[in-house]
Amino acid sequence: MSDETTPRHDRVTRHPTPGRANSLWHWPDARHPLRIVINYLAIVLARHSPSLRVKNWLLRRIGVTVGAGVSWGLESTPDVFWPDLVTVEDGAIIGYDATLLCHEFLQEEYRTGPVRVGERAMIGAGAVVLPGVEIGASASVAANSLVVEDVPPGATAVGVPAEVREPSE
């Protein structure tokens, strides 16, 4: 985990976009369109593959750091623009239809930041993790939660936005 006093917003990089159009109009300046197509195809194949080995192999090919024994649920999705900013450590589980976002397109800028899922952590079905967030080792994120801040090791995050519950002693 990063320094626990460093908020998520201090770990994201801001990229101002000029002009009247919102930042999403500038995505081809951020990443080459062919790179996005390749990432997208690999992610679609990984999302629908029942084989965990195939999922991990495909995601590693586009830059996701995937530890040993990582399990991706069907339709789980790493960031399509910046998969190289996603790290999922050994034995972690990414649940069905969960999304790990390393970017956010806003009106006058877009932001990028790494997402790290610690060893043996669990991300529930349908959860969304925002850029710059770190999920600690053996932490859990409840299904359909929106994770906007770090989850310490062993803790559980629940809700929208997710609130962190410390591990019971």
C-alpha positions in Angstrom: 0.0 0.0 0.0 1.0 3.6 -0.5 1.4 6.0 2.3 -2.1 5.8 3.9 -2.2 9.6 4.3 -2.0 10.1 0.5 -5.5 10.4 -0.8 -6.5 8.8 -4.1 -6.7 12.2 -5.9 -3.1 12.9 -5.1 -2.1 9.6 -6.9 -3.8 10.5 -10.2 -2.3 12.5 -13.0 -4.3 15.3 -14.5 -4.3 15.9 -18.2 -6.0 19.2 -19.2 -7.7 19.2 -22.5 -8.0 22.4 -24.6 -11.1 23.7 -26.3 -14.8 23.5 -25.7 -15.3 19.8 -26.2 -15.2 17.6 -23.1 -12.1 15.5 -22.5 -13.5 12.3 -24.1 -13.2 14.0 -27.5 -9.5 14.0 -26.9 -9.0 10.2 -26.3 -7.1 9.7 -29.6 -4.5 12.1 -28.3 -4.2 10.1 -25.1 -3.8 6.7 -26.6 -3.4 5.5 -30.2 -6.7 4.2 -31.6 -5.0 0.9 -32.7 -3.8 0.3 -29.2 -7.3 0.8 -27.8 -8.7 -1.7 -30.4 -6.1 -4.3 -29.5 -6.8 -3.8 -25.8 -10.6 -4.0 -26.3 -10.4 -7.2 -28.3 -8.1 -8.8 -25.7 -10.4 -7.7 -22.9 -13.6 -8.9 -24.7 -12.0 -12.3 -25.2 -10.8 -12.4 -21.6 -14.2 -11.4 -20.3 -16.0 -14.3 -22.0 -13.4 -17.0 -21.7 -14.2 -19.6 -19.0 -10.5 -20.4 -18.7 -8.6 -18.5 -16.0 -5.3 -19.3 -17.6 -6.5 -17.8 -20.9 -7.8 -14.7 -19.2 -4.5 -14.1 -17.3 -2.5 -14.8 -20.5 -4.6 -12.3 -22.6 -4.5 -9.6 -19.9 -0.8 -9.9 -19.4 -0.3 -9.4 -23.2 -1.9 -5.9 -23.0 0.1 -4.9 -19.9 -2.0 -5.9 -16.9 0.2 -7.1 -14.1 -1.4 -10.4 -13.1 0.0 -12.3 -10.2 0.0 -16.1 -9.8 -3.4 -17.7 -9.2 -5.4 -14.6 -10.0 -9.1 -15.3 -10.7 -11.1 -13.1 -13.0 -14.9 -13.6 -13.0 -16.8 -13.7 -16.2 -17.2 -10.2 -17.7 -14.8 -8.6 -15.3 -13.0 -5.7 -16.9 -9.6 -4.0 -16.5 -9.2 -0.5 -17.9 -9.3 -0.6 -21.7 -7.3 2.6 -22.1 -4.6 2.1 -19.5 -4.5 -1.7 -18.7 -0.8 -1.2 -17.9 -1.8 0.7 -14.8 -3.7 -2.3 -13.3 -1.9 -4.6 -10.9 -3.6 -7.6 -9.4 -1.4 -9.5 -7.0 -1.2 -13.3 -6.3 -4.4 -15.1 -5.4 -6.7 -12.1 -5.8 -10.3 -12.6 -7.0 -12.0 -10.0 -9.4 -15.7 -10.8 -9.3 -18.3 -11.2 -12.1 -18.7 -7.9 -14.0 -16.3 -5.9 -11.7 -14.5 -3.0 -13.3 -11.0 -1.6 -12.5 -10.8 1.9 -13.9 -7.5 3.7 -14.3 -8.9 6.7 -16.1 -11.8 9.2 -15.8 -12.8 11.5 -18.6 -14.1 14.8 -17.2 -15.3 18.1 -18.8 -11.9 19.9 -19.0 -9.4 17.2 -18.2 -8.9 13.5 -18.0 -7.2 11.7 -15.1 -5.1 8.6 -15.0 -4.0 6.6 -12.0 -2.9 3.1 -11.1 -5.2 0.5 -9.5 -3.6 -2.1 -7.2 -5.4 -5.1 -5.9 -3.4 -6.8 -3.1 -2.6 -10.4 -2.5 -5.7 -12.6 -1.8 -8.0 -9.5 -1.9 -11.5 -10.0 -3.2 -13.5 -7.6 -5.4 -17.3 -8.5 -5.5 -19.5 -8.8 -8.5 -20.4 -5.5 -10.2 -18.0 -3.4 -8.1 -16.2 -0.5 -9.7 -12.7 0.6 -8.5 -11.7 4.2 -9.5 -8.2 5.4 -10.6 -5.6 5.7 -7.9 -7.2 3.2 -5.5 -5.4 0.5 -3.7 -7.1 -2.5 -2.3 -4.9 -4.0 0.5 -3.9 -7.6 1.0 -6.8 -9.9 2.1 -9.3 -7.0 1.8 -12.8 -7.4 0.5 -15.0 -5.2 -1.6 -18.7 -6.0 -1.5 -20.7 -6.6 -4.6 -21.9 -3.4 -6.5 -19.7 -1.1 -4.4 -18.1 2.0 -5.8 -14.6 2.2 -4.4 -13.4 5.8 -4.2 -10.7 5.4 -1.5 -8.1 2.9 -0.5 -9.2 -0.2 1.4 -6.7 -1.2 4.1 -5.4 -4.8 4.3 -7.9 -7.1 5.8 -10.7 -4.5 5.8 -14.0 -4.6 4.0 -15.5 -1.9 1.8 -19.3 -1.7 1.3 -21.7 0.6 -0.5 -21.9 3.6 -2.9 -19.6 5.2 -2.3 -17.9 2.3 -0.4 -17.3 2.8 3.2 -14.4 1.0 4.8 -15.0 -1.3 7.7 -11.8 -2.2 9.6 -11.1 -5.9 10.2 -12.6 -7.3 13.4 -10.1 -8.3 16.0 
